[in-house]
Amino acid sequence: MVLPVEEFTQLVRDYIAAAADELTEAEYAFRPVATVRTFGELIGHVAGSQNMICAAALAVSNGAALGAIAPARVREQTRLP
């Protein structure tokens, strides 16, 4: 089965949001081995990438927009501005 882009995007967004909501603050800092990102760093990477892609598509600055769109909990636990 092949999903349309919008449905696939929503599915991935829902999975990421569910995972972020299930973890405790301490689990955001969990690093299984030194060469892997923590969950918090991974969420920050996903948010930053999404912001960069959307900013490019809209032809706007990539800068401070991320702080405005990321939930406070994500900003705190991933150390986003």
Secondary structure by P-SEA (a helix, b strand, c coil): ccccaaaaaaaaaaaaaaaaaaccccccccccccccccaaaaaaaaaaaaaaaaaaaacccccccccccccaaaaaaaccc
